[in-house]
């Protein structure tokens, strides 16, 4: 019988595994080089920017629908990683039956989930809304607290939530930094920062007090409808002549 010889099979080179892409794109923080590269805005230029925003939209409004400070608080908590339009669609019916902490507790977590099940992370959010309702009742007499620290102590509420509620419900001069404001602050050079807090503090430092009540709404709307993440609409931008972004298209 002939002897069978097997040819050695060449080993395949190891192929490095691809890293999984992140599920949610996070705002890109600027590098040290980009932070230093932009020429700082002058006080006159910053005043001009917000004067233009005010002239174009004297009374900007937040797009989250609500009927009182409590429903605003709930809406902002529900809006984390969700669109305002999606939250509004769910809360219109919800706030008709539960517009106070006590009514929300009476509704209960299971029924609340049915109202908000179209919103991302709705199970966790339902649990937080019920817990914050209980805390507002037990520790704050059923009224939404009026300090940042107290609002941040509520389940599901962070610094941005507190800033939105303080500004919209109580007229405080706070700066809520979401992905839109973070992008605008960095891209334009108004207030470059690696974190939302850095951008928040930077904007509060440079924006004149007379504009602060509406400043975060102007910046959010500018980022949402003009200074878009992928394809900014530089050709219709109100401040394209002042913007420091080196890649602007005008």
N, C-alpha and C positions, 0 to 999 in steps of 0.2 A: 504494500500500500504506500502510495506516495505521501511524503511528509508535507503537511499543510503548514505554510508559514503565514503569519499575519503581519501585515505592514503596520507599523506603529501609527496611530491616529494623531495627527498634530494637535496640540492643545491650543484652544482658542484664547486669544489675548483677553484678559479681563476687561470688561467694559464698565467704566464707572457708572454707578446708578445716578439717574437724574434726580435732583431734589424736587420734592413735590412743591407745586406752586401754592402760595398762600391763598386761602379761600376768599379773603377779603383784602382788597388793596388798601394799604395804609398810606396816609399822606407822606410823601418823601421829605425827610428832613434835609435842610441845606447843609453843605459841607462847610468847613472852616474857611476854605478858599472863597466859596461863593458868598459867604457872609461878609467877608472883608472887601470883596470886589466891588460891591455896589456903593455908589456915592450916596451918602445920607441925604434925606429930604430936608429942605429948609422949612422952618415954621411957616413961611409965607406960602410955600408949595402945598403943605399939608392943609392949611386953611383953604386954599383954592380947591383942592380935591373935595373936601367935605362941603364947601359952598356949592359946588356943582351937583353933588349928590342931593343936597337939600333942595336946590332949585328944581331938579328933575322929579323929586319925590319928597315933598315937604313932610308928609306924615306916613312913613313906611310902617307896615304892619307885619307881625309874624304870621306865618302861614298855618300854624297849628290852631285848629278851631277849639275854642273853650268858652265857658260861660262864667267862670269865676276863678279865683286863685287856685282852688283845689283841683278843678278839672284841668287847668293849665299845668299844674304839677304832674298830674297823672299823664297827660298827653306828652310831656317832655320825657318822662320816664319810659313811656312806650315807644318813643321815637328813636331810641338808641338802635343803631344799625338798621334803621327802617326809614322810608320816605315819609315826609309830612302828609302827602296825598294818601298813602296807604293807612296811616294812623287816623286821619280824618274820616276815611271811609268806615273804619271800625268804630270810632268813638261817637259818631253822630247818634246812633241808636243807643249806645251805652250811656251817654250823658243824659239822655231823656229819662232814664230810670235810676241813675246813680250819679248825682252831681254833688254829693256831700260825703264825708268820710263814713258817717253812719249808714247811709244808703248803700255805699260800696260794701261795707261789712255785711249788711243784711243780704245783699246779692250773693255773696259767697264766692270762694275761689273757683269752684267748678262751673258755676254759671258765668262768671267773668271770662273764663277761658273760651266759652262759646262765642262771646262777643268779639274777642280779640284774636281768634285763632288764625286769621289771615295775616297777622303780624309776626315777623320773625322772633324766635325765642319766646313765644307767647306763654308757655308754661311758667318759665322763670319770672317773666314780667307780671303775670297774674299773681304769683306768690308774693312778689315785691309790693304790688299795689295794695293787696289786702293787708300786708304787714305795715306799710307806711300809713294806711288809713287808721289802723289800730293805734299806731304811735301818735299820730296827729290828735286823735281823740284823748288818749290817756295822758300825754305829756304836754300838749299845747292847746287843750280846751276846745278841740275841734277846728281850730284856725291854723292855716298854713303859717309856719314861723317866718319871721322877717329878718333873720340873720343868715349869713352864708353857712356858718358852722352848724346851726340848727337844721337847716335844710339838708346839708350834706350828711347829717346823722340819720336821715330817713333811708330805709331800705330802697336800693335801686337808684338813689339820687347821688350825683357827684358834683364836682365843681361847676361843670357846664350847666347842669340842671339848675343849680342854685343861682347862677348868674342870669339865666333866662327868666326864672321866676321873679327874682329881685327886680330885674329891669322891667319886665312886661306887666307884672302885677302890682308892683310897688313904686315904680318910677325911679329906681336906683340907677346910678351911672356905672353900670357894670358892663364888661365885655365878654360875651360868651363866644368861645372859640371852638367852632366845629371844623370839619374838613375844608369847607369853603373859605372861612376866615383865615385858617392856617395857610391855605394856598395863596390867597390874595396878599396876606401880610408878607409872605416870603417872596412871591413872584414879583410883586411891584417894588419890593424893597422898603415898604412903609415900616414894617417891624419884623425884620428877619429873626428867626429863632428856631432852635432844634426841637422844641417841645411846644405844645399848645400853651402851657403856662408862660413860657418865655415870650411868645407872640402876644398873649393877653397883656402881660405887664408892659411890653414894649408899646403896644397900641395905647394903653391907658396913659403912658408917659408923654406921648407926642400929640394925641388928639386934643384940641382945645375943648374946654369944659362945655361950651355952648353947643357942641355937636354930640356929646357923649350919650345923651338919652337915646338917640336913634342910630348911633354909629354902627353898632353890631348888626342892625337890620340892613343898613346900606351895604355893608361889606358882605353879608350873607347873600343878599339878592344879587350883588355884583358878581360874586363867585358862582352863584347858581345859574345865572342867565347870560352873563357876558364873559367873565374870566373863567371859562370852562377848563376842566382838567386836561382833556385831550386836545381839543381844538378851540383855543380861546378866540373870541370874536373881536380881535383887536380893531377891526375896521369900524365897529360901532361903539367902541369903548369911550366913555366920557372923559377918561383921564389918560388916553393913549399918548398924549404929548408929554406927560409928566412921568409916566411909568418908567421904572428903571430896568425892566426885564430886557436882557440883551437879545432875546429871540422874538421879540414882538414883531408883528408883520406889517407895521405901518411906520 
